[in-house]
Amino acid sequence: MKRILFSIFILEMLLNVNVLQGFSSINLITNEKNVNTTNNDDKIHTTNKIIKIWIENDGLLNTTAEIKDNKEEVKISVFNMLGKEVFRVYQGFPLKKDDEGNYKFTSSTPVNLFNNVYILVIESRSYKIADKFIISR
């Protein structure tokens, strides 16, 4: 049952794809909603969503996400298309904001994944969001 639900979840995500080629990223997500304020620390997010996924030249996987409630611990993992967790990016409370008030998460170790399609999942007690990305070198 878990694999069937995960397969359905994968099929729903076919429209949102991030492509990682040669350690550079092309973000194809275009429906970003931001609330403009004068101070980024006071920026109020109304949704939880992954904005961007990329790999730096040193091999560290980064993701930027809009998170509604930063008081919950998050777990960020990478899954293969079979639903198996292949890499843990981050676990803990969201700490680091970027210039636009979104949270940036960076893996502590380099990613050694093969060229393939993967799913990045951010989950906490009250939500679970995911986005598909492709590693192609």
Secondary structure, 3 states (H helix, E strand, C coil): CHHHHHHHHHHHHHHCEEEEECCEEEECCCCCCCCCCCCHHHCCCCCCEEEEEEECCCCCEEEEEECCCCCCCEEEEEECCCCCEEEEEEEECCCCECCCCCEEEECCCCCCCCCEEEEEEEECCCCEEEEEEEEEC
